[in-house]
Amino acid sequence: MVLSEVTHKRSPWIWIQYGNTGERKKWHKTNVRKDAPPEVRVKKIALEKNLLESMLLKADGNLAQDGKGWAWVANWLAMRYKGKQRTAEVYLAQWKRVLEFLIEKEIAGPQVLEREHAFQYIQWRTDQVKPKSGKSIKLSTAMGEITLLKMVMGEAKVRFHLPENPILKLGVEEDDAEMKPELTDDEIQMIYEGLKKKPVWMFRAFHIALHTGLRHKDTRLHRSQVRREDDWILIEKPKGGRKREFGIPIYPSISEMLNEWLDDSRDPYLWTIPEKDVVMSGLIWHKFFHHELKMPHLAFKCTRITFIMDGLRKKIPENVMLKMVNHGTTTINRIYQRWTPDAVREYSALLSSRVPGAAK
């Protein structure tokens, strides 16, 4: 991989030309101006080349292993999470944000990173705003990226790039994540009305999620997952990977939709997003709830909360609900605490009768 500094007459910026020998060259615009002071220019360009090298996942093997700067990180992440494509994409996107900070602060490699830099990053990141919405970046977002940086520094230690990981145990407490509300009957009706004007994949994803508690990704069922003779659906690769696979029954509320798909269609999947919208599915749902329905307090994950709340009200045991939604105890317990007074009032007499000194 050859990287060289170039300039263009009509551009005030310095560019980097790159590509393997014999291949068509490509160009990358840096954040360094041609009129920058020489000492600044040299430093910044070196760091920009480092950034570019680290983001080229097809870089030469020697480059990925040479241990200089941060060039090895992207290849390491891609290889470590090769079997988890979505996880790799998330981490690589986070790493791109972190690298912007490292370049800006001229932190050329793991050996230069100090504990104080982690705190500076949190402030730097939360001071940013999202271009489209104008909202500030949340602390949880910054801390997620710091978690990735901790992983990177841990790997750097294993590779003998530094003796200790300086950013462990920062002691920064994150904000409690806001839990989305349960859907009311009126809201559900309005959502279904709105979905009549939307692509069929949105209707099917919402309907399956509302009646099964499945996450959005898991509602995209393949024919091989549905076993009508056993009245069973296998969720093969849920959150957490294949080791967390589980099954759910074919609920009566979704059987008609499934039968229509299996009998009258040759589509391998229950629903498929058009290729141009695949990476935008989250934004599509955001636009639907926030702008089209004028319900900014709602999100697709409300279907999961609604399913769990409905089960708890119907006195389905917690251990059964855990299996039905394939979730951890912490979340279920949090949902228990969200019960309305009417939902728990029936238990109040039993509890008060056991309080010492209670009136008889």
KEBA-819297 format. One record per residue (C-alpha): residue in one letter; x, y, z. Coordinates in steps of 0.5 Angstrom, whole numbers, always signed. Example, Ala and Ser with C-alpha at 12.3 -4.5 7.8 and 13.67 -1.06 7.14 Angstrom:
2
@aa:a | east:+25 | north:-9 | up:+16
@aa:s | east:+27 | north:-2 | up:+14
//
This chain:
360
@aa:m | east:+0 | north:+0 | up:+0
@aa:v | east:+3 | north:+7 | up:-2
@aa:l | east:+1 | north:+13 | up:+1
@aa:s | east:+3 | north:+20 | up:-2
@aa:e | east:+2 | north:+27 | up:+0
@aa:v | east:-1 | north:+31 | up:-6
@aa:t | east:-4 | north:+38 | up:-8
@aa:h | east:-9 | north:+40 | up:-13
@aa:k | east:-10 | north:+47 | up:-15
@aa:r | east:-17 | north:+48 | up:-14
@aa:s | east:-17 | north:+46 | up:-7
@aa:p | east:-14 | north:+49 | up:-1
@aa:w | east:-13 | north:+42 | up:+3
@aa:i | east:-8 | north:+37 | up:+2
@aa:w | east:-10 | north:+30 | up:-1
@aa:i | east:-7 | north:+23 | up:+0
@aa:q | east:-6 | north:+19 | up:-6
@aa:y | east:-6 | north:+12 | up:-4
@aa:g | east:-7 | north:+5 | up:-7
@aa:n | east:-3 | north:-2 | up:-8
@aa:t | east:+2 | north:-2 | up:-14
@aa:g | east:-2 | north:-4 | up:-21
@aa:e | east:-8 | north:-1 | up:-18
@aa:r | east:-12 | north:+5 | up:-20
@aa:k | east:-10 | north:+10 | up:-15
@aa:k | east:-15 | north:+14 | up:-10
@aa:w | east:-15 | north:+20 | up:-6
@aa:h | east:-17 | north:+22 | up:+1
@aa:k | east:-18 | north:+29 | up:+3
@aa:t | east:-14 | north:+31 | up:+9
@aa:n | east:-16 | north:+36 | up:+15
@aa:v | east:-10 | north:+40 | up:+13
@aa:r | east:-9 | north:+46 | up:+9
@aa:k | east:-4 | north:+48 | up:+4
@aa:d | east:-2 | north:+54 | up:+8
@aa:a | east:-1 | north:+51 | up:+15
@aa:p | east:+6 | north:+52 | up:+18
@aa:p | east:+11 | north:+47 | up:+16
@aa:e | east:+12 | north:+44 | up:+23
@aa:v | east:+4 | north:+43 | up:+24
@aa:r | east:+3 | north:+40 | up:+17
@aa:v | east:+8 | north:+35 | up:+18
@aa:k | east:+5 | north:+33 | up:+24
@aa:k | east:-2 | north:+33 | up:+22
@aa:i | east:-1 | north:+29 | up:+15
@aa:a | east:+3 | north:+24 | up:+19
@aa:l | east:-3 | north:+23 | up:+23
@aa:e | east:-8 | north:+23 | up:+17
@aa:k | east:-4 | north:+18 | up:+14
@aa:n | east:-4 | north:+14 | up:+20
@aa:l | east:-12 | north:+15 | up:+20
@aa:l | east:-13 | north:+13 | up:+13
@aa:e | east:-8 | north:+6 | up:+14
@aa:s | east:-12 | north:+4 | up:+20
@aa:m | east:-19 | north:+5 | up:+16
@aa:l | east:-17 | north:+1 | up:+10
@aa:l | east:-18 | north:-6 | up:+12
@aa:k | east:-15 | north:-9 | up:+6
@aa:a | east:-8 | north:-6 | up:+8
@aa:d | east:-2 | north:-10 | up:+7
@aa:g | east:-1 | north:-15 | up:+13
@aa:n | east:+6 | north:-12 | up:+15
@aa:l | east:+2 | north:-5 | up:+16
@aa:a | east:-3 | north:-9 | up:+20
@aa:q | east:+2 | north:-12 | up:+24
@aa:d | east:+8 | north:-7 | up:+25
@aa:g | east:+5 | north:-4 | up:+31
@aa:k | east:+7 | north:+3 | up:+29
@aa:g | east:+1 | north:+8 | up:+32
@aa:w | east:-6 | north:+6 | up:+31
@aa:a | east:-5 | north:+3 | up:+24
@aa:w | east:-7 | north:-4 | up:+27
@aa:v | east:-13 | north:-3 | up:+30
@aa:a | east:-18 | north:-3 | up:+25
@aa:n | east:-15 | north:-10 | up:+22
@aa:w | east:-15 | north:-13 | up:+29
@aa:l | east:-23 | north:-11 | up:+30
@aa:a | east:-25 | north:-13 | up:+23
@aa:m | east:-21 | north:-20 | up:+25
@aa:r | east:-23 | north:-21 | up:+32
@aa:y | east:-31 | north:-20 | up:+30
@aa:k | east:-30 | north:-23 | up:+23
@aa:g | east:-36 | north:-28 | up:+25
@aa:k | east:-40 | north:-22 | up:+28
@aa:q | east:-41 | north:-17 | up:+22
@aa:r | east:-46 | north:-12 | up:+25
@aa:t | east:-41 | north:-12 | up:+32
@aa:a | east:-35 | north:-11 | up:+27
@aa:e | east:-39 | north:-5 | up:+24
@aa:v | east:-41 | north:-2 | up:+30
@aa:y | east:-34 | north:-2 | up:+33
@aa:l | east:-31 | north:+1 | up:+27
@aa:a | east:-36 | north:+6 | up:+26
@aa:q | east:-34 | north:+8 | up:+34
@aa:w | east:-26 | north:+7 | up:+32
@aa:k | east:-27 | north:+13 | up:+27
@aa:r | east:-30 | north:+18 | up:+32
@aa:v | east:-24 | north:+16 | up:+37
@aa:l | east:-19 | north:+17 | up:+31
@aa:e | east:-22 | north:+24 | up:+30
@aa:f | east:-20 | north:+26 | up:+37
@aa:l | east:-13 | north:+22 | up:+37
@aa:i | east:-11 | north:+26 | up:+31
@aa:e | east:-14 | north:+33 | up:+33
@aa:k | east:-10 | north:+32 | up:+40
@aa:e | east:-4 | north:+29 | up:+36
@aa:i | east:-4 | north:+23 | up:+40
@aa:a | east:+0 | north:+18 | up:+35
@aa:g | east:+0 | north:+12 | up:+39
@aa:p | east:-2 | north:+8 | up:+45
@aa:q | east:+5 | north:+9 | up:+48
@aa:v | east:+3 | north:+17 | up:+48
@aa:l | east:-4 | north:+16 | up:+51
@aa:e | east:-5 | north:+18 | up:+58
@aa:r | east:-11 | north:+17 | up:+63
@aa:e | east:-13 | north:+25 | up:+62
@aa:h | east:-14 | north:+24 | up:+55
@aa:a | east:-20 | north:+19 | up:+56
@aa:f | east:-23 | north:+25 | up:+61
@aa:q | east:-22 | north:+30 | up:+55
@aa:y | east:-25 | north:+25 | up:+50
@aa:i | east:-31 | north:+25 | up:+54
@aa:q | east:-32 | north:+32 | up:+55
@aa:w | east:-30 | north:+33 | up:+47
@aa:r | east:-35 | north:+28 | up:+45
@aa:t | east:-41 | north:+31 | up:+49
@aa:d | east:-40 | north:+38 | up:+47
@aa:q | east:-41 | north:+36 | up:+40
@aa:v | east:-48 | north:+36 | up:+37
@aa:k | east:-51 | north:+32 | up:+31
@aa:p | east:-52 | north:+35 | up:+25
@aa:k | east:-59 | north:+34 | up:+23
@aa:s | east:-62 | north:+34 | up:+30
@aa:g | east:-58 | north:+39 | up:+33
@aa:k | east:-58 | north:+35 | up:+39
@aa:s | east:-52 | north:+34 | up:+44
@aa:i | east:-48 | north:+27 | up:+44
@aa:k | east:-50 | north:+23 | up:+50
@aa:l | east:-46 | north:+21 | up:+55
@aa:s | east:-47 | north:+14 | up:+54
@aa:t | east:-45 | north:+15 | up:+47
@aa:a | east:-38 | north:+17 | up:+49
@aa:m | east:-38 | north:+12 | up:+54
@aa:g | east:-39 | north:+7 | up:+49
@aa:e | east:-33 | north:+9 | up:+45
@aa:i | east:-29 | north:+10 | up:+51
@aa:t | east:-30 | north:+2 | up:+53
@aa:l | east:-28 | north:+1 | up:+46
@aa:l | east:-21 | north:+5 | up:+47
@aa:k | east:-20 | north:+1 | up:+53
@aa:m | east:-21 | north:-5 | up:+49
@aa:v | east:-16 | north:-3 | up:+44
@aa:m | east:-11 | north:-1 | up:+50
@aa:g | east:-12 | north:-7 | up:+53
@aa:e | east:-10 | north:-11 | up:+46
@aa:a | east:-4 | north:-6 | up:+45
@aa:k | east:-1 | north:-8 | up:+52
@aa:v | east:-2 | north:-15 | up:+50
@aa:r | east:+2 | north:-13 | up:+44
@aa:f | east:+8 | north:-10 | up:+49
@aa:h | east:+6 | north:-3 | up:+46
@aa:l | east:+6 | north:-1 | up:+53
@aa:p | east:+7 | north:-4 | up:+60
@aa:e | east:+0 | north:-2 | up:+63
@aa:n | east:-7 | north:+0 | up:+61
@aa:p | east:-8 | north:+7 | up:+63
@aa:i | east:-15 | north:+8 | up:+62
@aa:l | east:-18 | north:+3 | up:+66
@aa:k | east:-23 | north:+4 | up:+72
@aa:l | east:-25 | north:+11 | up:+70
@aa:g | east:-30 | north:+12 | up:+75
@aa:v | east:-35 | north:+16 | up:+71
@aa:e | east:-42 | north:+14 | up:+72
@aa:e | east:-47 | north:+14 | up:+66
@aa:d | east:-54 | north:+17 | up:+66
@aa:d | east:-59 | north:+12 | up:+67
@aa:a | east:-62 | north:+10 | up:+60
@aa:e | east:-69 | north:+12 | up:+58
@aa:m | east:-74 | north:+7 | up:+58
@aa:k | east:-79 | north:+7 | up:+53
@aa:p | east:-86 | north:+7 | up:+55
@aa:e | east:-91 | north:+2 | up:+54
@aa:l | east:-96 | north:+3 | up:+48
@aa:t | east:-103 | north:+4 | up:+49
@aa:d | east:-109 | north:+1 | up:+45
@aa:d | east:-110 | north:+8 | up:+42
@aa:e | east:-103 | north:+9 | up:+40
@aa:i | east:-103 | north:+2 | up:+37
@aa:q | east:-109 | north:+3 | up:+33
@aa:m | east:-106 | north:+10 | up:+30
@aa:i | east:-99 | north:+6 | up:+29
@aa:y | east:-103 | north:+1 | up:+25
@aa:e | east:-107 | north:+6 | up:+21
@aa:g | east:-100 | north:+10 | up:+19
@aa:l | east:-97 | north:+3 | up:+17
@aa:k | east:-103 | north:+2 | up:+12
@aa:k | east:-99 | north:+8 | up:+8
@aa:k | east:-92 | north:+5 | up:+9
@aa:p | east:-88 | north:-1 | up:+5
@aa:v | east:-91 | north:-8 | up:+7
@aa:w | east:-84 | north:-10 | up:+11
@aa:m | east:-86 | north:-4 | up:+16
@aa:f | east:-92 | north:-7 | up:+18
@aa:r | east:-90 | north:-14 | up:+18
@aa:a | east:-84 | north:-12 | up:+23
@aa:f | east:-88 | north:-8 | up:+27
@aa:h | east:-94 | north:-14 | up:+28
@aa:i | east:-89 | north:-19 | up:+29
@aa:a | east:-85 | north:-15 | up:+34
@aa:l | east:-92 | north:-13 | up:+38
@aa:h | east:-94 | north:-20 | up:+39
@aa:t | east:-88 | north:-24 | up:+40
@aa:g | east:-83 | north:-19 | up:+44
@aa:l | east:-78 | north:-20 | up:+38
@aa:r | east:-73 | north:-15 | up:+37
@aa:h | east:-73 | north:-12 | up:+30
@aa:k | east:-68 | north:-16 | up:+27
@aa:d | east:-71 | north:-22 | up:+29
@aa:t | east:-77 | north:-21 | up:+26
@aa:r | east:-74 | north:-22 | up:+19
@aa:l | east:-76 | north:-29 | up:+19
@aa:h | east:-73 | north:-34 | up:+14
@aa:r | east:-78 | north:-40 | up:+12
@aa:s | east:-73 | north:-45 | up:+15
@aa:q | east:-74 | north:-42 | up:+22
@aa:v | east:-82 | north:-43 | up:+22
@aa:r | east:-84 | north:-50 | up:+24
@aa:r | east:-91 | north:-51 | up:+23
@aa:e | east:-92 | north:-58 | up:+24
@aa:d | east:-89 | north:-57 | up:+31
@aa:d | east:-92 | north:-50 | up:+32
@aa:w | east:-85 | north:-47 | up:+33
@aa:i | east:-81 | north:-41 | up:+31
@aa:l | east:-73 | north:-42 | up:+32
@aa:i | east:-69 | north:-35 | up:+33
@aa:e | east:-63 | north:-38 | up:+31
@aa:k | east:-58 | north:-31 | up:+31
@aa:p | east:-61 | north:-27 | up:+37
@aa:k | east:-57 | north:-21 | up:+40
@aa:g | east:-51 | north:-25 | up:+43
@aa:g | east:-50 | north:-30 | up:+37
@aa:r | east:-52 | north:-37 | up:+36
@aa:k | east:-51 | north:-39 | up:+43
@aa:r | east:-57 | north:-35 | up:+45
@aa:e | east:-62 | north:-38 | up:+40
@aa:f | east:-68 | north:-40 | up:+43
@aa:g | east:-75 | north:-41 | up:+40
@aa:i | east:-82 | north:-38 | up:+41
@aa:p | east:-89 | north:-41 | up:+39
@aa:i | east:-93 | north:-39 | up:+33
@aa:y | east:-98 | north:-35 | up:+37
@aa:p | east:-105 | north:-35 | up:+34
@aa:s | east:-104 | north:-27 | up:+33
@aa:i | east:-99 | north:-28 | up:+28
@aa:s | east:-101 | north:-35 | up:+25
@aa:e | east:-105 | north:-32 | up:+19
@aa:m | east:-99 | north:-27 | up:+17
@aa:l | east:-94 | north:-33 | up:+17
@aa:n | east:-99 | north:-38 | up:+13
@aa:e | east:-100 | north:-33 | up:+8
@aa:w | east:-93 | north:-31 | up:+7
@aa:l | east:-91 | north:-39 | up:+7
@aa:d | east:-97 | north:-41 | up:+2
@aa:d | east:-98 | north:-35 | up:-3
@aa:s | east:-91 | north:-33 | up:-3
@aa:r | east:-84 | north:-35 | up:-5
@aa:d | east:-80 | north:-30 | up:-1
@aa:p | east:-75 | north:-33 | up:+3
@aa:y | east:-76 | north:-28 | up:+8
@aa:l | east:-82 | north:-26 | up:+12
@aa:w | east:-80 | north:-18 | up:+10
@aa:t | east:-74 | north:-15 | up:+6
@aa:i | east:-72 | north:-8 | up:+6
@aa:p | east:-70 | north:-5 | up:+0
@aa:e | east:-63 | north:-5 | up:-1
@aa:k | east:-62 | north:+3 | up:-1
@aa:d | east:-66 | north:+3 | up:+6
@aa:v | east:-62 | north:-3 | up:+9
@aa:v | east:-57 | north:+2 | up:+13
@aa:m | east:-63 | north:+7 | up:+14
@aa:s | east:-68 | north:+3 | up:+18
@aa:g | east:-67 | north:+6 | up:+24
@aa:l | east:-68 | north:+13 | up:+21
@aa:i | east:-74 | north:+10 | up:+18
@aa:w | east:-77 | north:+8 | up:+24
@aa:h | east:-75 | north:+15 | up:+27
@aa:k | east:-78 | north:+19 | up:+22
@aa:f | east:-85 | north:+15 | up:+22
@aa:f | east:-86 | north:+16 | up:+30
@aa:h | east:-83 | north:+23 | up:+31
@aa:h | east:-85 | north:+26 | up:+24
@aa:e | east:-91 | north:+23 | up:+21
@aa:l | east:-95 | north:+20 | up:+27
@aa:k | east:-92 | north:+26 | up:+32
@aa:m | east:-91 | north:+21 | up:+37
@aa:p | east:-83 | north:+23 | up:+39
@aa:h | east:-84 | north:+19 | up:+45
@aa:l | east:-85 | north:+12 | up:+42
@aa:a | east:-80 | north:+8 | up:+38
@aa:f | east:-80 | north:+1 | up:+35
@aa:k | east:-77 | north:-2 | up:+42
@aa:c | east:-84 | north:+0 | up:+45
@aa:t | east:-87 | north:-7 | up:+42
@aa:r | east:-82 | north:-11 | up:+47
@aa:i | east:-84 | north:-7 | up:+53
@aa:t | east:-91 | north:-7 | up:+51
@aa:f | east:-91 | north:-15 | up:+50
@aa:i | east:-87 | north:-16 | up:+57
@aa:m | east:-92 | north:-11 | up:+61
@aa:d | east:-98 | north:-15 | up:+58
@aa:g | east:-95 | north:-22 | up:+60
@aa:l | east:-94 | north:-19 | up:+67
@aa:r | east:-101 | north:-17 | up:+68
@aa:k | east:-103 | north:-23 | up:+66
@aa:k | east:-99 | north:-26 | up:+71
@aa:i | east:-94 | north:-30 | up:+67
@aa:p | east:-88 | north:-32 | up:+72
@aa:e | east:-82 | north:-28 | up:+71
@aa:n | east:-78 | north:-34 | up:+69
@aa:v | east:-83 | north:-36 | up:+63
@aa:m | east:-82 | north:-29 | up:+61
@aa:l | east:-75 | north:-29 | up:+61
@aa:k | east:-75 | north:-35 | up:+56
@aa:m | east:-80 | north:-32 | up:+52
@aa:v | east:-76 | north:-26 | up:+50
@aa:n | east:-69 | north:-28 | up:+51
@aa:h | east:-67 | north:-23 | up:+56
@aa:g | east:-63 | north:-22 | up:+62
@aa:t | east:-66 | north:-21 | up:+69
@aa:t | east:-64 | north:-14 | up:+70
@aa:t | east:-69 | north:-11 | up:+65
@aa:i | east:-75 | north:-15 | up:+67
@aa:n | east:-74 | north:-13 | up:+74
@aa:r | east:-74 | north:-5 | up:+71
@aa:i | east:-80 | north:-7 | up:+68
@aa:y | east:-83 | north:-9 | up:+74
@aa:q | east:-82 | north:-3 | up:+77
@aa:r | east:-86 | north:+1 | up:+72
@aa:w | east:-92 | north:-2 | up:+73
@aa:t | east:-98 | north:+3 | up:+74
@aa:p | east:-101 | north:+3 | up:+81
@aa:d | east:-107 | north:-1 | up:+78
@aa:a | east:-103 | north:-7 | up:+76
@aa:v | east:-100 | north:-8 | up:+83
@aa:r | east:-106 | north:-5 | up:+88
@aa:e | east:-109 | north:-12 | up:+88
@aa:y | east:-102 | north:-15 | up:+92
@aa:s | east:-103 | north:-9 | up:+97
@aa:a | east:-107 | north:-12 | up:+102
@aa:l | east:-103 | north:-19 | up:+102
@aa:l | east:-97 | north:-14 | up:+103
@aa:s | east:-100 | north:-10 | up:+109
@aa:s | east:-103 | north:-16 | up:+113
@aa:r | east:-96 | north:-18 | up:+114
@aa:v | east:-93 | north:-11 | up:+117
@aa:p | east:-92 | north:-12 | up:+124
@aa:g | east:-97 | north:-7 | up:+128
@aa:a | east:-101 | north:-7 | up:+122
@aa:a | east:-109 | north:-6 | up:+124
@aa:k | east:-113 | north:-12 | up:+125
//
